Structures are given as structure tokens and as C-alpha cells.
């Protein structure tokens, strides 16, 4: 029978065997990973970043050459698609337009790749330039213009960049830590710049061709934003179908550039706006309403693109209706608010109002009536400053109080009518009308015990008290009997 120690030893042996298997598997995986890494490094070594042709391959392809040749022939021929009626999917010219849209996206990507190549090569000469000029084509033009010149103030950049950016570039170049490039590297950089500019010109040809046919491909979208902007939107989105699937918030940003204001104010700059800002509606809208108009244009353009993608309205009436709706909305935004109408007074009531009157109302008015002291405090005498609770005109003013000549704020208060009536009634109830003891009152009282006694009637009246004590709880009072009939 195995002991407890033997079972522990067996378990340890099994754990050691498993660890050995895991180590063998890990060694095999590590060898495979090393082989993969070696393969990747071999691929990276074969890809030479110093050679522009190994980085940019689009212009060498047969597809690029064929499409550009067909576009140039179509632009020279100037044929339109009006004779075809509705554009069909199998129309060769429509297929060329679809290919142009796809090619424009490829050209954009190729320009970005060449832009990265130019930045890597030109960074030792002017490392701050890439943070000042963001657009790839503008960067390529500036690099080609500056070249190996160390004093940028001698280089005329007018027409390539805005004046504010030119000033910042000149100041930054005077303090840069860059060094002149070797002649071989400078030649490759200039060649890359020429290739980027050639791709940009080819893209403009493609967009011009698509723009000339936009009235028949996307009539509703062209009716809203115009043929030029519609072609740019389609080219950036990758075709009419891709544009129709895109939400309006993304359509608004198509073609938006990263703007470098170089520390200047952002009050007049339009951020988050792409090709939509080139439309006629956007340019004629007041600056305060342009962002709202941009969102409205993007929303209606998306709807029009969806109508065009399904061939819902080849005549373009839907797009013109959308444009008219946009115009009316913008005009409505610019209208002043309606003037406030004068509110007429209510018709007066001819019937007399039901006001409570009588003794109770008169008593209440007299109880809450304004006093003589308050009347004096509310008045001011001309030419004499009033006294105040805190002095120097601070606190609560006393008005004409104390200005009668005595210098005192106390006012001799006469007895009110209400207080006089209450006092008179109290005297009548207790002591009679005059308040004096009647002459007919006698101090002799006849009692069944002693006969005639001397007593004080005033003390006896005071002992009885008043109210319910004199009737219900009196020692001399008796119960009254009521005869039933």
C-alpha cells in the first residue's frame, strides 16, 4: 500500500513531465516565430525605401495608363451622355466614370505615400516644415521651391502658401537645426515632388471628366451642390454607391483639411467643413449661419445621392426641390423675430364690484390704517436733509419725523375712534354709563340669618366677576324653569 509520501512524489514526477512537454512546445513555437521574423526582415530588406519606384507603383500600372488615356480622349472629344437617356450600368462611359472614381481614391492614397517619402528625405534639412505645412501637395511644392537653400527669406513662396504661413516658415527656418542635404538625396526628393504633382494633375483631369458627366450620373446631387463639388464628393467617397451609404455627418467632412493657423485667431476659420463649403449656397449664407447651412447641405446631399444611386429621378426634379427647400430655410433663419403685439386692456366691468362693507370692514380698515408717524416718515421737507437710522443717509430714512422743532422722533398719538368705543362699552358693561356709583344704591342688605346687614355692593359685584361665572357658576344663581305648553 502506497504511503502519502509516495503519492506526493508521483505527483511531482507528473508535473515535471508536463513542464518538459510545454518547454519543448515553446521551443518549437519560438523557432517558428524566429523563422517568421526572419522572413519579414527579408521582405523589409527587399523593400528599399531609398528607391521611389519601390514605394510608388501606381503610375507604372497598366490600369492607370489606360484610364488616363481614355479620360484625355473623352475630354478632347467632348461627347456627352444626353443621347443615351438614362445611364445604364453596362454603358462603357458609365463604367469609365466608375473606374475614374476608384482611380481618384487610389491617387489620393498614392499621394499620401509619396508625401511620407518626401518628409523622411527632407526632415534632416527642415524638420519643422512638416508641422507647418500639412497638405501633401503644398508640402511638395514648398520643398521643390526651397530645395537646399538655407536662407528661406531669399525664396519666393508667394502663391504657394498664405502670407501668414509664409511668415511663420521664414521665421522658423532662420532658427532651424537642419543641415543641407546631399545631392543624391535632394535629387530623389525633387523626383518624388514631381511625381506627387503629376499625380495631382492626373487627379484633376479625372475630376474634370467626372464633373462634365455629373449632370447625367447624379443629376439630383448636382442640382444641390453643383457639378464640381458633386464630382469631388464622389471621387473622395469612392463612387456614387459609397457616397449614398455614407452618413451625412461624414459627407460634411469629405475633403476637410487640417488647418494650421500659426497662433492666429480661430474666430473666422471654418473647421470641420470639407468640399461643401465650395457650394454656392454655403458662400452666399451669412457667416453666423454657415455651420447650420453646412449640416443642412450635407443631409440633403446624402438623400439626393441615395436617389441617384437607385435611379429614382433621372430628371433631377428631386434635387431642385431639395435646393429650393434649403434656400427657403436659410431665408427663414434670416428673418427678424415677429414684433411684439400690443396686448389690449380687458373690457371694464359695468356692474359694480361686490365689496364687503359694514362695521366689521370699517373696524379692519381702522385697525390697519396708516398711522401719523408713518405718514411723517413717508414725507420729505424741501431743502432739509432727513435723518436716517445709520446716519449720513444710510439705513432707513425718518422723513419729516423730528423736524417739527422739538428734535424728537416721538409723535403724540391721539386715541383712535375704535379704542374710544371699546373703552366706553367696557365702562357701560361694568359700572354703568357714567362710571360712578348710583345714588340709589344702598349698603343695607336683608338676610334671613341676621336680618339687616351692612355690605359693600361694589365688592359683591367684583366678587361675582363677569362672563359665564356671573350666571352659571354663581353661588346665588338658581336654575330657571321653562314651562311647557
C-alpha positions as CSV (number, residue, x, y, z in Angstrom):
1,X,0.0,0.0,0.0
2,X,1.5,3.3,-1.1
3,X,2.1,5.9,1.6
4,X,1.3,9.6,1.5
5,X,4.9,10.5,0.7
6,X,4.9,8.1,-2.3
7,X,1.8,9.8,-3.8
8,X,3.3,13.2,-3.4
9,X,6.5,12.0,-5.2
10,X,4.3,10.6,-8.1
11,X,2.5,13.9,-8.5
12,X,5.8,15.8,-8.7
13,X,7.0,13.4,-11.4
14,X,3.9,14.0,-13.5
15,X,4.3,17.8,-13.1
16,X,7.9,17.6,-14.2
17,X,6.9,15.6,-17.3
18,X,4.2,18.1,-18.3
19,X,6.7,21.0,-17.9
20,X,9.1,19.3,-20.2
21,X,6.4,18.9,-22.8
22,X,5.5,22.6,-22.5
23,X,9.1,23.6,-22.8
24,X,9.5,21.5,-26.0
25,X,6.4,23.1,-27.5
26,X,7.5,26.6,-26.5
27,X,10.9,25.9,-28.2
28,X,9.1,24.8,-31.3
29,X,6.9,27.9,-31.3
30,X,9.9,30.2,-30.7
31,X,11.7,28.6,-33.7
32,X,8.7,29.2,-35.9
33,X,8.4,32.8,-34.7
34,X,12.1,33.3,-35.5
35,X,11.6,31.9,-38.9
36,X,8.6,34.3,-39.5
37,X,10.6,37.2,-38.2
38,X,13.5,36.3,-40.5
39,X,11.1,36.1,-43.4
40,X,9.6,39.5,-42.5
41,X,13.0,41.0,-42.2
42,X,13.9,39.6,-45.6
43,X,10.8,41.2,-47.1
44,X,11.7,44.5,-45.4
45,X,15.2,44.3,-46.7
46,X,14.0,43.6,-50.2
47,X,11.8,46.7,-50.0
48,X,14.2,49.6,-50.4
49,X,12.8,52.9,-49.1
50,X,15.5,54.8,-50.8
51,X,14.1,53.8,-54.2
52,X,11.0,55.8,-55.1
53,X,9.8,53.2,-57.7
54,X,9.6,50.5,-54.9
55,X,7.3,52.8,-52.8
56,X,5.1,54.4,-55.5
57,X,3.9,51.9,-58.1
58,X,0.6,53.3,-59.3
59,X,1.9,55.3,-62.3
60,X,3.7,52.2,-63.6
61,X,0.5,50.1,-63.7
62,X,-1.4,49.4,-67.0
63,X,-4.7,50.3,-65.3
64,X,-3.6,53.8,-64.5
65,X,-2.3,54.4,-68.0
66,X,-5.5,53.1,-69.7
67,X,-7.9,55.1,-67.6
68,X,-5.9,58.4,-68.0
69,X,-5.7,57.8,-71.8
70,X,-9.5,57.2,-72.0
71,X,-10.2,60.3,-69.9
72,X,-8.0,62.5,-72.1
73,X,-9.7,61.2,-75.2
74,X,-13.1,61.8,-73.8
75,X,-12.2,65.3,-72.7
76,X,-10.9,66.1,-76.2
77,X,-13.9,64.6,-77.9
78,X,-16.3,66.3,-75.6
79,X,-19.1,63.8,-76.0
80,X,-21.9,63.9,-73.6
81,X,-24.4,61.3,-72.4
82,X,-27.5,63.2,-73.2
83,X,-28.3,60.9,-76.2
84,X,-28.2,57.8,-74.0
85,X,-31.2,58.9,-71.9
86,X,-31.0,57.0,-68.6
87,X,-27.5,56.0,-67.7
88,X,-27.2,52.2,-67.6
89,X,-24.8,50.1,-65.7
90,X,-23.5,48.4,-68.8
91,X,-22.8,51.7,-70.6
92,X,-19.0,51.9,-71.3
93,X,-18.8,55.6,-70.5
94,X,-20.6,55.0,-67.2
95,X,-18.1,52.2,-66.4
96,X,-15.3,54.6,-67.2
97,X,-16.8,57.0,-64.7
98,X,-16.9,54.3,-62.0
99,X,-13.3,53.4,-62.8
100,X,-12.3,57.1,-62.5
101,X,-13.9,57.3,-59.1
102,X,-11.9,54.3,-57.9
103,X,-8.7,55.6,-59.5
104,X,-9.1,59.0,-57.7
105,X,-9.2,57.2,-54.4
106,X,-6.0,55.3,-55.4
107,X,-4.3,58.5,-56.4
108,X,-5.1,60.0,-53.0
109,X,-3.5,57.1,-51.3
110,X,-0.5,57.2,-53.5
111,X,0.0,60.9,-52.9
112,X,0.0,60.2,-49.1
113,X,2.6,57.5,-49.6
114,X,4.8,59.9,-51.6
115,X,4.3,62.6,-49.1
116,X,5.7,60.3,-46.3
117,X,8.6,59.6,-48.6
118,X,9.3,63.3,-49.1
119,X,9.0,64.0,-45.4
120,X,11.5,61.3,-44.5
121,X,14.0,62.5,-47.0
122,X,13.6,66.3,-46.3
123,X,13.4,66.0,-42.5
124,X,17.2,66.4,-41.9
125,X,17.1,69.7,-43.9
126,X,14.0,71.4,-42.4
127,X,12.3,69.2,-39.7
128,X,9.8,71.9,-38.7
129,X,8.3,72.2,-42.1
130,X,6.0,69.2,-41.9
131,X,4.3,70.6,-38.8
132,X,3.8,74.0,-40.5
133,X,2.5,72.8,-44.0
134,X,0.1,69.8,-43.6
135,X,-1.3,69.4,-47.1
136,X,0.8,66.9,-49.2
137,X,0.7,68.9,-52.4
138,X,1.5,72.2,-50.7
139,X,4.4,70.5,-48.9
140,X,5.8,69.0,-52.1
141,X,5.6,72.4,-53.9
142,X,7.3,74.2,-50.9
143,X,10.1,71.5,-50.8
144,X,10.7,71.7,-54.5
145,X,10.8,75.5,-54.3
146,X,13.2,75.7,-51.3
147,X,15.5,72.9,-52.3
148,X,18.8,73.1,-50.5
149,X,18.6,76.9,-49.8
150,X,19.4,77.6,-46.2
151,X,18.1,81.2,-46.2
152,X,14.4,80.8,-46.8
153,X,13.9,84.6,-47.0
154,X,15.6,84.5,-50.4
155,X,12.9,82.0,-51.7
156,X,9.7,83.5,-53.1
157,X,6.9,81.4,-51.7
158,X,4.2,83.8,-52.7
159,X,1.2,81.9,-54.3
160,X,2.2,78.6,-52.8
161,X,1.2,79.4,-49.2
162,X,-0.9,82.0,-47.3
163,X,1.0,85.1,-46.2
164,X,0.7,84.2,-42.5
165,X,2.2,80.7,-43.1
166,X,5.0,82.2,-45.2
167,X,6.0,84.5,-42.4
168,X,6.0,81.6,-39.9
169,X,8.0,79.4,-42.2
170,X,10.6,82.1,-42.7
171,X,11.0,82.8,-39.0
172,X,11.2,79.1,-38.2
173,X,13.8,78.4,-41.0
174,X,16.1,81.1,-39.5
175,X,16.3,79.1,-36.2
176,X,16.2,75.6,-37.6
177,X,18.8,72.9,-36.7
178,X,18.7,71.3,-40.2
179,X,21.7,70.8,-42.5
180,X,21.9,70.8,-46.3
181,X,21.0,67.5,-48.0
182,X,23.4,65.5,-50.1
183,X,23.0,66.0,-53.8
184,X,21.7,62.4,-54.3
185,X,19.1,62.7,-51.6
186,X,18.0,66.1,-52.9
187,X,17.6,64.6,-56.4
188,X,15.3,61.8,-55.1
189,X,13.3,64.3,-53.1
190,X,12.7,66.5,-56.2
191,X,11.8,63.5,-58.2
192,X,9.2,62.5,-55.6
193,X,7.8,66.0,-55.6
194,X,7.4,65.9,-59.4
195,X,5.7,62.6,-59.1
196,X,3.2,63.9,-56.5
197,X,2.5,67.0,-58.6
198,X,1.9,64.8,-61.7
199,X,-0.5,62.6,-59.7
200,X,-2.3,65.7,-58.6
201,X,-2.7,66.9,-62.1
202,X,-4.0,63.5,-63.2
203,X,-6.5,63.6,-60.4
204,X,-7.7,67.0,-61.6
205,X,-8.2,65.6,-65.2
206,X,-10.2,62.7,-63.8
207,X,-12.4,65.0,-61.7
208,X,-12.9,67.3,-64.7
209,X,-14.1,64.4,-66.7
210,X,-16.4,63.2,-64.0
211,X,-17.7,66.7,-63.5
212,X,-18.6,67.0,-67.2
213,X,-20.7,63.9,-66.8
214,X,-22.2,64.6,-63.4
215,X,-25.4,66.1,-64.8
216,X,-26.3,62.6,-66.1
217,X,-24.8,60.4,-63.5
218,X,-26.0,62.2,-60.4
219,X,-28.5,64.9,-61.6
220,X,-30.1,65.4,-58.1
221,X,-26.8,65.7,-56.3
222,X,-25.5,68.1,-58.9
223,X,-28.6,70.3,-58.6
224,X,-27.9,70.8,-54.9
225,X,-24.1,71.3,-54.7
226,X,-23.1,71.8,-58.3
227,X,-21.2,69.5,-60.7
228,X,-17.7,70.4,-59.5
229,X,-18.5,69.7,-55.8
230,X,-20.5,66.6,-56.7
231,X,-17.6,65.2,-58.6
232,X,-15.2,65.8,-55.7
233,X,-17.6,64.2,-53.2
234,X,-18.0,61.2,-55.4
235,X,-14.2,60.9,-56.0
236,X,-13.3,61.2,-52.4
237,X,-16.1,58.8,-51.3
238,X,-15.1,56.2,-53.9
239,X,-18.2,56.4,-56.1
240,X,-21.9,57.2,-56.0
241,X,-22.8,54.0,-54.2
242,X,-20.3,54.6,-51.5
243,X,-21.5,58.2,-51.1
244,X,-25.1,57.0,-50.8
245,X,-24.1,54.6,-48.0
246,X,-22.3,57.3,-46.1
247,X,-24.0,59.2,-43.2
248,X,-24.5,63.0,-43.5
249,X,-22.0,63.8,-40.8
250,X,-19.3,62.1,-42.8
251,X,-20.3,63.8,-46.0
252,X,-19.9,67.1,-44.3
253,X,-16.2,66.3,-43.6
254,X,-15.3,65.0,-47.1
255,X,-12.3,67.0,-48.3
256,X,-11.7,68.8,-44.9
257,X,-8.1,69.9,-44.5
258,X,-6.2,70.2,-41.3
259,X,-5.8,74.0,-40.9
260,X,-2.7,75.4,-39.3
261,X,-3.5,79.0,-38.1
262,X,0.0,79.5,-36.7
263,X,-1.3,81.0,-33.5
264,X,-3.8,83.3,-35.2
265,X,-7.4,83.7,-34.1
266,X,-9.9,80.8,-34.8
267,X,-12.9,83.2,-34.8
268,X,-13.2,83.4,-38.6
269,X,-11.9,79.9,-39.5
270,X,-14.3,77.2,-40.7
271,X,-13.4,73.9,-39.0
272,X,-15.0,70.6,-39.8
273,X,-16.1,71.7,-43.3
274,X,-15.0,69.9,-46.5
275,X,-16.0,70.3,-50.1
276,X,-19.4,71.5,-49.0
277,X,-18.0,75.0,-48.3
278,X,-17.3,75.4,-52.0
279,X,-21.0,75.3,-52.9
280,X,-22.8,78.5,-53.9
281,X,-25.4,78.1,-51.1
282,X,-22.7,78.0,-48.5
283,X,-20.8,81.0,-49.9
284,X,-23.9,83.2,-50.0
285,X,-25.0,82.3,-46.5
286,X,-24.1,84.8,-43.7
287,X,-21.1,83.6,-41.6
288,X,-23.2,83.2,-38.5
289,X,-25.4,80.6,-40.2
290,X,-22.9,78.8,-42.3
291,X,-22.4,75.8,-40.0
292,X,-26.2,75.2,-39.9
293,X,-26.3,75.6,-43.7
294,X,-23.4,73.1,-44.0
295,X,-25.2,70.5,-41.9
296,X,-28.4,71.0,-43.9
297,X,-26.5,70.7,-47.2
298,X,-24.8,67.5,-46.1
299,X,-28.1,66.0,-45.1
300,X,-29.9,66.8,-48.4
301,X,-26.8,65.8,-50.4
302,X,-26.9,62.4,-48.8
303,X,-30.6,62.0,-49.7
304,X,-30.0,63.1,-53.3
305,X,-27.1,60.7,-53.6
306,X,-29.3,57.8,-52.5
307,X,-32.0,58.9,-55.0
308,X,-29.3,58.9,-57.8
309,X,-27.8,55.6,-56.8
310,X,-31.2,53.9,-57.3
311,X,-32.0,55.9,-60.5
312,X,-35.1,57.2,-58.7
313,X,-35.3,60.5,-60.5
314,X,-33.1,61.0,-63.6
315,X,-34.7,64.3,-64.4
316,X,-33.2,66.0,-61.3
317,X,-36.5,67.4,-60.0
318,X,-35.9,65.9,-56.6
319,X,-32.6,67.7,-56.3
320,X,-34.1,71.0,-57.4
321,X,-36.8,70.6,-54.8
322,X,-34.2,70.0,-52.1
323,X,-32.3,73.1,-53.2
324,X,-35.4,75.2,-53.0
325,X,-36.2,73.8,-49.6
326,X,-32.7,74.7,-48.4
327,X,-32.9,78.2,-49.8
328,X,-36.3,78.8,-48.0
329,X,-35.0,77.5,-44.7
330,X,-31.9,79.8,-44.9
331,X,-34.2,82.7,-45.7
332,X,-36.4,81.8,-42.8
333,X,-33.4,81.8,-40.5
334,X,-32.5,85.3,-41.5
335,X,-36.0,86.8,-40.9
336,X,-36.2,89.1,-37.9
337,X,-38.4,87.8,-35.0
338,X,-42.0,88.9,-35.1
339,X,-42.8,92.2,-33.5
340,X,-44.4,92.0,-30.1
341,X,-48.1,92.7,-30.5
342,X,-49.6,95.2,-28.0
343,X,-51.9,93.4,-25.6
344,X,-55.3,95.2,-25.3
345,X,-56.7,96.0,-21.9
346,X,-59.6,93.9,-20.7
347,X,-63.1,95.2,-21.1
348,X,-64.1,97.1,-17.9
349,X,-67.0,95.6,-16.0
350,X,-70.1,97.7,-16.0
351,X,-71.5,96.1,-12.9
352,X,-70.4,97.3,-9.5
353,X,-68.0,95.0,-7.7
354,X,-69.2,93.1,-4.7
355,X,-67.2,94.8,-2.0
356,X,-67.8,93.8,1.7
357,X,-69.0,96.7,3.8
358,X,-70.3,97.3,7.3
359,X,-69.0,97.7,10.8
360,X,-66.5,94.8,10.6
361,X,-64.9,96.2,7.4
362,X,-64.6,99.7,8.9
363,X,-63.0,98.2,12.0
364,X,-60.5,96.3,10.0
365,X,-59.6,99.4,7.9
366,X,-59.2,101.4,11.0
367,X,-57.0,98.7,12.6
368,X,-54.7,98.5,9.6
369,X,-54.8,102.2,8.7
370,X,-51.5,104.1,8.3
371,X,-50.5,106.0,11.4
372,X,-49.5,109.6,11.7
373,X,-45.9,108.5,12.5
374,X,-45.7,106.5,9.3
375,X,-47.2,109.4,7.3
376,X,-44.5,111.7,8.6
377,X,-41.8,109.1,7.9
378,X,-43.0,108.9,4.3
379,X,-42.8,112.7,3.7
380,X,-39.8,114.8,3.0
381,X,-39.5,118.5,3.5
382,X,-37.9,120.6,0.8
383,X,-34.3,121.8,1.5
384,X,-33.9,119.9,4.8
385,X,-32.0,116.6,4.9
386,X,-33.8,113.8,6.6
387,X,-32.3,111.8,9.4
388,X,-31.6,108.1,9.0
389,X,-31.1,105.1,11.2
390,X,-27.4,104.7,10.4
391,X,-26.5,108.3,9.7
392,X,-25.1,110.0,6.6
393,X,-28.1,108.9,4.5
394,X,-27.6,105.3,5.3
395,X,-30.2,102.9,6.6
396,X,-33.9,103.7,6.8
397,X,-34.8,107.3,6.5
398,X,-37.1,109.1,9.0
399,X,-38.6,111.6,6.6
400,X,-40.2,114.6,8.5
401,X,-40.0,112.9,11.9
402,X,-38.3,115.1,14.4
403,X,-38.4,118.1,12.1
404,X,-41.2,119.9,13.8
405,X,-38.8,121.8,16.0
406,X,-38.6,119.5,19.1
407,X,-35.9,117.3,17.7
408,X,-37.7,114.2,18.9
409,X,-39.0,111.3,16.9
410,X,-41.9,110.6,19.1
411,X,-45.3,111.7,17.9
412,X,-48.2,112.5,20.2
413,X,-50.7,109.8,19.3
414,X,-54.3,110.6,19.9
415,X,-56.8,108.0,20.9
416,X,-58.4,106.3,17.9
417,X,-62.2,106.1,17.5
418,X,-62.1,102.3,17.8
419,X,-60.2,102.4,21.1
420,X,-62.7,105.1,22.4
421,X,-65.7,103.0,21.6
422,X,-64.2,99.9,23.2
423,X,-63.4,101.8,26.4
424,X,-66.9,103.3,26.5
425,X,-68.6,99.9,26.1
426,X,-66.4,98.4,28.8
427,X,-67.4,101.1,31.3
428,X,-71.1,100.7,30.4
429,X,-70.9,97.0,31.0
430,X,-69.2,97.1,34.4
431,X,-70.1,100.4,36.0
432,X,-72.9,101.9,34.1
433,X,-73.0,104.7,31.7
434,X,-71.2,107.3,33.8
435,X,-68.8,105.0,35.7
436,X,-69.9,106.5,39.1
437,X,-71.8,104.8,41.9
438,X,-75.6,105.3,41.6
439,X,-77.2,107.4,44.4
440,X,-80.0,104.9,44.8
441,X,-77.6,102.1,45.7
442,X,-77.9,101.2,49.4
443,X,-75.4,99.5,51.7
444,X,-78.2,97.8,53.7
445,X,-78.9,94.2,52.9
446,X,-81.7,92.0,54.3
447,X,-80.6,88.4,55.1
448,X,-82.6,85.5,56.6
449,X,-79.9,84.9,59.3
450,X,-79.1,88.3,60.8
451,X,-81.8,90.4,59.3
452,X,-80.3,93.8,58.3
453,X,-76.6,93.9,57.4
454,X,-74.2,96.5,56.2
455,X,-72.5,95.3,52.9
456,X,-70.5,96.9,50.0
457,X,-72.3,96.4,46.7
458,X,-69.1,97.2,44.7
459,X,-67.2,94.4,46.5
460,X,-70.1,92.0,45.9
461,X,-70.2,92.9,42.2
462,X,-66.4,92.4,41.9
463,X,-66.7,89.1,43.6
464,X,-69.2,87.9,41.0
465,X,-66.9,88.7,38.1
466,X,-68.1,88.7,34.6
467,X,-68.9,86.3,31.8
468,X,-70.2,82.9,32.5
469,X,-69.1,83.0,36.1
470,X,-71.8,85.5,37.0
471,X,-74.6,83.3,35.6
472,X,-73.8,79.6,35.5
473,X,-71.2,79.3,38.4
474,X,-72.6,81.9,40.7
475,X,-73.3,80.9,44.4
476,X,-76.5,82.9,44.4
477,X,-77.7,81.9,41.0
478,X,-80.6,79.4,40.5
479,X,-81.8,77.2,37.7
480,X,-84.6,78.6,35.6
481,X,-87.7,76.7,34.9
482,X,-89.3,76.6,31.5
483,X,-93.0,75.8,31.3
484,X,-94.0,73.5,28.5
485,X,-97.1,74.5,26.6
